[in-house]
Amino acid sequence: MKNIVSLAVLTCLLSLSAYGQQKNDVKDSAAAKTDTLPYLKYPTLPAFNILLRDSVTIFNTYNIPEGKPSVIIFFDPDCVHCKDEIKMLLSGMDSLKDIRFYMITSVHNFRHIRRFYDDYHLGDYKNIEVFGRDYEYFFITYYGVKFVPDLVLYDKHKNLIKLFESRVTVEELYKLTH
């Protein structure tokens, strides 16, 4: 009888140990997957190409100057959430005037891209410095985009502050940059 009880206790302990190990393996696996995203490994602003809305000129993010915080906004011109986000950001642009904005999309249709630019009068905002297409799909793979809009905030020295998946408020951007 004593052997049966001992065997039962030993079996329970081994099962719990295996269960705990399995949970850690799953947790470690998820962490490893997240840690493999390049923006987490290299937290400085990467250099990649953006085809501007004129569909001819290429801008490389290497040319973003230091000295002011920068936000890269990845959006889809037909996305309702993207439209809501840009309306909200534009309504508070006075308090965000010290932040440079770079808006990019992977949409092929330049007519849609230009219409979005015109509909929101983005040319009226001096701190929206670049507006165009990520024709090499760099942003999607580098940042692991799951949703649009995606916004990435870098400090005045081009160091990553935060990736915002889906939305950010004017207040959050202001607090993180002042």
N, C-alpha and C positions, 0 to 999 in steps of 0.2 A: 504494500500500500504506500509505504514511504517512497518507493521508487517511482510509482505512478504520479504522485503529487509533485515530486522533484522534476520529473519529465514534463509535466504540464506547465510548471512554472518556467522551466528552461525554454520550452516552446513559445510561451507567451513573450518572454524577454527577447528571444530571437526575432519573433514576428514584429514586435514594436521597433526593434533596432532596424530591421529591414524596411519597415514602413517609413521611419524617420529618414533613413538614407534615401529612399525613393523620393520623398518630398524635397529633400535638399538637392538631389540630382535635377529634378524638374525646375526648382528655383534657380539653381546654378545655370542650367541650360537657358532659361529665359534671360538671366542676367548676361550670359555670354552672348546671346543673340543681340541684345540691346547694346552691349559694349562694342559690338563689331561695327556699329554705324560710324562711318568716318568722322562725322562732326563731333562725336564724343572722343574719338582718339586724337583728333587734331582740332582743338578748340579755337583756332584762329580763322579769320575769314578766308575761304578758299578762292582761288582764281578760277573763274569759268566764264564762258562766253554767253552774251545775250544779244540776240538779233533785235535791233531797235524797231520801233513801229514803222519806220520808213521802209522796212524789209530789205535794206541794203547794208546799213551801217552795223558793225559789230562792236559792242562794248565789252571789255573784259573787266571783271570785278577786281582784278589786281590794281586797276586804276582808281579805285575808290580811295580817296585821300584819308589820312588819319586826321584827328582833330575834333571830330564830332561823332556821336553815336550813329549807327546805321541800322536800318531795318530792311530786310529783304522780305517782300510779300509775294508768296506764291499763290496764284488765284486762277480761277476759271471765269471768263467774262460772262458766261451764262449761269453761273452759280448764284442762287439767291442769298446764301450765307456770305458769299464774297461781296455781293452788292451791299448787304447790310453792314458788313464790317467796314467797307470803304466809306460809306455814309457816316458811320459813327466816328471813324478816324478823322474825316474831313471836318466834321462839326467841332472837333477839338484841336484842329491844326494850329491855332494860335499858340497853344501851350506846348505844341510839339515842333515849333519852328526851328529848334536847334538839333533836330534829328533829320538825317538824310534818309529818304525812302527810295527803294529800288523795287519796282513792281515787275514781276515776271509771270509768264504763263507758258504752258506747253501746247496750247491750242494752235493748230496750223493756220486757221483762217484769220488772216490779217484784217479783214473787214470787221470781224467780231472784236478783235483787239482794239482797233482804232475807234469803233463805236463806243466801247467801254470808256476809253480815254476821253472822247468827246462828250459823252453823256454826263460824266462826272466833272467835266471842266478841269481835268487834272493838270493841264498846262498853266492854269492860274496859280498853282502852288509851286513856288521856287524850290522847295525842299523835296519835291518829287523829282529826282534827278534822272532816273532811267525808267523807261517803260518799254517792255518788249517781250521777246519769246526766248525761252530756254530751249533752243532747237536741238541741243545735244542731250536733253533730259538729265542734266547733271543734278539739278536740285532734288528731283524725286529720289534718286538713288543715294545721294550723299546724306540727305536728311531723313530718309525713310518715310516719305510722305504717305500718310494714310487718309488724310482729310484735306479739303481746301476750305477756307484759306489756311495756309501755314505761314507763320511769321517768325523770322529769326532776328534777334536783337544782338548787335555787337557794340562794344564800347568804343570810345574815341581812339583806342589803340588797336582796333580790329580783333579784340578778344571776345569770345562768345559770352554773352550774359545769359540768354535763355532762348529756347525754341518754344513757341506757342503753337500748339496744334489746335486749329479751328478758330480761336478768337483771343483777342487781348483788348483791354480797355485803354482809353486815353490815360486814365489815372495810373494804371499799371506801368505803361510806358514812361510816363512822366516820373513816377517814383523811382524806377530803375535807372533812370538817366540823370537824375538831379541829386 
